[in-house]
Amino acid sequence: MPWRRPRKRVERPINVSRAIEESLEEAAAGEEEDESAELAELNGASVLEAATGEPDIEARAPSPFERLAGVRLGTDVPSITPVRSAARPEEDVDLAVDAARGLRLRNPVLTASGTFGQGVEYAELIDVSRLGAFVNKGTTVHARPGNPQYRIAETPSGILNSIGLENPGAAEVARKYGKAWVSLGVPVIVNVAGYSVEDYVAVVREMAGTPGVVAYELNVSCPNVRGGMLFGCDPGLAAQVTAAVKQETDLPVIVKLTPNAPDVVAVARAVEAAGADGLTAINTVLGMRIDVKRRRPILGTGSGGLSGPAIRPIAVHITYQVAQAVSIPVIGAGGVGDTDDALEFLMAGASAVQVGTATFADPLAPLRVIEGLAAYVRSNGLGSIREVIGTALPPEPIA
């Protein structure tokens, strides 16, 4: 979302002859109309699109990207011809890793949920088959429209987002993208979100048998509807979700840890005991920006998730702590943009990494990381990338 110019605030008078609530509602509605008009002007959208957040398929011509990818928003995904690169500098290097119990990948570089769409969006731009795997956009049982605008705000060395898990629902994701995923030639990890244990189970049930899917990543940064607490902040709740999903599927289950938990290591241990096959460390960090001219939070929901290089030291630290506390593989995530970033996570004990925010600026970033890791293995005379994993961890005590 482009940043908007400062807008002169229009003060809407309160009609004292009417109920104060009615006048306030009318004033708020007028402000929303101004916001929609401004969004339309900035983004080339219609006022209807800006107001609803949904594309007006009939009125809008395809964008250059849509013409390139052959995809129109709101329509079924057609057959695509993914890019295939002839030269693969990593082919003669052993980059294979175990990203979770039962999940062997060709290399340790994945893309993070929410930053790579459903994979098809990037398939006409880069050779996605070179990736170790990609994690799809967060998927819920029912379709979700997402949060109110604004949903994204830039920060120094990062991005705040409050997308709100916008997605068409599990059944529609499986129907629209299953066949396309097979044509991509890359393993798909489905990111699962929900507001009850039953929600997580239902998503996995709907996605069962979807072509290309090799594992599930549980987003436990969602609030439990009953208690209000994030699943990932409570070891017991996180363990309940993990155990329930494990009973529903034979595919590997990876739990994505939230850094906002009081004790992330305790959560990691709890979900491992409940049967988790792997962990992702970490999800975004809570943050906020204030528009000092409007004296309001920039994001429509106030707070959002901070990602990008700003959170990398936090993510590396948590990876380092968690890797020493569990025996299942850990996937490092948070600010990975180049080879050295990936190596930090691997040396801190991660078996693989996810590239997320960096792909917004450079869609080739994940492939550059793969090439860089291959070059590192070659230049250091290593037999495989696995020799790097955990090298920065304290030596194990001699029995």
PyMOL commands that set and color helices and strands:
alter all, ss='L'
color gray80, all
select helices_A, chain A and resi 20-43+47-52+64-69+120-123+128-130+170-184+197-207+231-233+235-248+264-273+309-325+339-347+358-361+365-379+385-387
alter helices_A, ss='H'
color red, helices_A
select strands_A, chain A and resi 97-100+103-105+109-111+133-135+152-155+158-161+188-192+213-219+253-257+278-281+285-287+290-291+296-297+304-307+330-333+352-355
alter strands_A, ss='S'
color yellow, strands_A
deselect
rebuild
show_as cartoon
